[in-house]
Amino acid sequence: MRRQVFRGRRPRFTVLFGTVAIALALAFATGRGDVEEPANAADQAAAVEHGHEDHGTVSPATHTEAGHELQDAMRKLWYDHVGWTRLVILDFIDGSPDLDSSLERLLQNQTDIGNAIKPYYGNAAGRQLTKLLKEHINGAVDLLVAAKAGDEKRVKKASRAWYRNGNEIADFLNAANPDNWPRAEMRSMMRKHLNQTLREATQHMQGHHKPEVHTYDHIVDHILAMADTLSTGIMAQFPEKFE
């Protein structure tokens, strides 16, 4: 039975967000500067690209008031997602007393993202998305324990599980809206988001701050593109809500 990290108060290191934990765990366990994804499927072949991205597919609904509101809300949620993740990374690595507050806000963001899809896909779907996002945290616990034990085999196993969870999030989105959120595209977007955040955490941990800032710029570009893909997909699936 998996640990439930939301029951009671645990030491701070046991509730870190998955992206931070994997970067630290892999770096500590392997001593490598670059953290790479595990290659386990044909659709995991693409490397993390750098460069600015187009933010989603243009939809006529984006020109309506309701469309603008959804697009803005989705961008805010996912911008908060990477912004608070970054603060948790910095707070944890630097030993900041702000860590608990930053982490609490980041955890709330995961619930907020799940709540955002409830008007379109129902309460059960929203709860499921939140559950999948919270599994990042359970994966972080496993990785930290393995890294502290110096067990590289367990670290690699936990890393593979974390990437599987990323695929599960992508597959959940595809199942909800297969015409507008193709499985391969969703998996690629999620994988890129994970890879970029791992790079950011590792660069900060190693004191490579200029490249780290550059990486964060690309993280923001990518997450806004992902947010727009989600909002335009909802508009296309439920056009009557955006007339």
N, C-alpha and C positions, 0 to 999 in steps of 0.2 A: 504493500500500500504506500503510495507516494506521500511524502511529507506535506502537510498543509501549513504554509508559512504565514498565513494570516491569522492563526489562532494564538492569541497571546503575544507578548513581546519577546522577541529573540534578540541575541546580540546583533549589532548592526551588520556585521559581515555576512550573516546568513540570509539577508533579504536584499541583496544587491541585484539590480537589473541585469538580465542575461548578457547583454552586450559587453558590459564592464567585466563581468566574471570571466567570460571566455577569453577576452583579450589578455587579462592578467594571468589566468590559469595556463593558457598556452605559452605565454611568454616565460612564465616562471618554470614551467615544466620542460620546455624544449630549448630555452635560451635563444630563440630566434627573434630577429627583428621584424620580420614580415609574417603576418598571420594569414594563412590561406585557408579557403574553404575545403572541406573534404569532398573529393570527387567521387560521386557514387551513382550518377545517372547521366544519360545523354544530354538532358536539358540543363545540366550544371556545368557546361563547358565554357561558358563565356566568362572572361575576366572582368574585373571592375573597370569601367571606362571612366575617363575624366573628360570634362567638358560640359557646357551648359545644355540643358534639355528643353524640349518643347513640353509645355505643361498641359498634357491631355489632348483629347480630340475635341475640335470645335463642335458645339451643339447649338442649334437655334435656341434651346431652352436657356442657355447661359445668358441670353440677352433679356430674359424676363426678370422681374424683381425676385420671384421665388428662386429662379436659377442662380442669380447672383448671391442670394442669401445662403443657399446650400454650398456653393463653391467657396465662399468666404469662410463659412463655418468649418468645412472640411480642411481647408488650408490651415486655419487656426489650430485645429486639433492636431494635425500632423506636424506643423511647425513647433507646437508645444512639445510634441513627442520627442523630436530630436534636440530641442533646446534644453528641456529638463534632463534628458539623457546625458547631454554634454555636461551639465552642471553636476550630476551625480558622478560622472567619470572624474571630473576635476576634484570634487569634494573628497571622494574616496582616496584617490591617489595622493592628494596633497594633505590628507588628514584634517580636513576642514571640519569645524564644529557645525557647519551648516548642513552636513550630510543627511541627517534625519529629516529635516524640513524639505530638502530637495527631493529626497526619495519618496516622502509622503505625497508630494505634489505629482511626481512621476507616476506613482501607482494610481492616483486618481485619474490621470490622463488615460490610462488603459480602460478604466470603467467608462469614461466619457466617450471614447471611441466606440465601445460596444453600444452605449446608449444612443449614439448618433444614427445607427442603422435600424433601430427599433421601429420608427414610423414607417419604414418601407418593408422590412422583412420580419417584423414581429418581435415580441419580447424574448421568445426562446432563442432566436437567432442572435439577438444582441447579447444575451447572457453567454451564449456559446463563444462568440468572438472574444468577449472579455475573459472567459475561461482560457482560451487559447493564448491570449496575451499574457495572462498570469502564469502560464506554464513556463514562460521565459524565466521567471523568478525561481521556480523550483529547479530548473536546469542550472541556474546560477549557483544554487546551493550545492548541487552535485559536483559542479566544476571546482568550486572553491575547496571543498573537502578533499577532492582528489589532488588538487594542486598542492595543498598544504601537506598532504601525505607523501608527495613526491611520486605519485603513481601515474606515470605517463600513459599507461594502458587505459586506466579509468578516465583520464582527461580526454583521450581521443574518443572513447565510447560516449562520454557525456557531450562532447562537441558534435558528434554525429547525431545524437538525439536532439540537440538544439537546432541543427539545420533541418532535421525532419519536422520539428515543430514549425519552422518557418514555412516548409512546404504545406503543412496542414493548414496554416492560416491562408496561404494562397489558394489551396484547393477548396477551402470553405467559401472564399469569395467567388471562385469560379462556379461552384455549385449554386450559389445564390443568383448569379447573373451570367450564365454561360455565354450568351451572345455578345456581351460587352466587356467581360473580364475573362479572356481566354486563359486557360490553365498555364500554358507555357509562359505567357506574358506576366501573369501574376507571380509565378515562381521566380522568374527572372528579376522582377522588381523587388520582391522580398529578399532574395539572395543578395542583390546589390546593396540594399539597405543594411543588411547584416554585415557584409564585408566592409563597407565604408566605415561603419561604426567601430568595428574591430580595429581597423587601421587607425582611426582617430584615437582610441584608447591606448593602443600600443605606442603611437608617436608621443602622446603626452607622458606616458610612463617613462619613456626613454629620453625625455627632454628635447625632442625634435619639434619645437613649438611652431616654427614658421611653416613646415610642411603640414603640421596638425591644423593650423588655421586654414590653409589651402584646402585640406580635406574637408573641413567643416563647411566651407563654401559649397563644395560639391554635394555634400550631404543635404544641404538646404535645397539646392537645385533639384536633386532627385526626389526628395520627399514632397516638394510642391508638385512635381510632375505626377507622382503617385496619387497625391490627394486629388488632383484634377481628373485623373483617370477614374477614380472612384466616384466623384461627383457627376461627371458627364455620363458615366455608366448608369447611375441611378436615374438621371434625367431621361436617358434613352429608354430605360425599362419602364418608367412610370411617367410618360409625357403628360398625362392628364393632370398631374400634380404641379406642373410647371407652366401651365397655359397663361 
